Amino acid sequence: MYDILHEVNIAEAPDKVYEAITESKGLEAWWAPQAVAEPRVGSTVQARFADGHFVITMDVAALEPTRKVEWIIQEGLAEWQGTHVTWDLVPVVGKGTKVLFGHRGFVSTDGSLPAASYDWGFYLTSLVNYLETEKGNPGGLDARFAQFNS
């Protein structure tokens, strides 16, 4: 199995980062123009891109407030089904939060893995910008996503 791994530092407390990745309002501010989410294990997160032409649906598998989030992808690109998205939040005293991000469980490096790594890097930058400047770029890759049918 192959994984996408990124690390980013955000000058914001872990509770604010956690909210931005577990609540609809936060997700819509930096990732998906339309999102449905609630911070509860067993709930479903739905992210819609390109006016609803590309939808990612994930089950919330694990939550540790201010520390960890894990999603299991149920719908999106076929090769993403069953992959895990992980967020580990590490407080950095006086500096904010280190985010250790993973999109784990790809069966091959062929296909969408390289593009997904780029896309996650783009959206992690959007998350940083949202939390540090209140100006994220949700749906910034919509033109790319418009070509996909879920």
Beta strands, then each sheet from edge to edge (+ up, - down):
strand 1: 2-10
strand 2: 34-36
strand 3: 44-49
strand 4: 54-64
strand 5: 68-75
strand 6: 84-92
strand 7: 96-106
sheet 1: 1+ 7- 6+ 5- 4+ 3- 2+
end
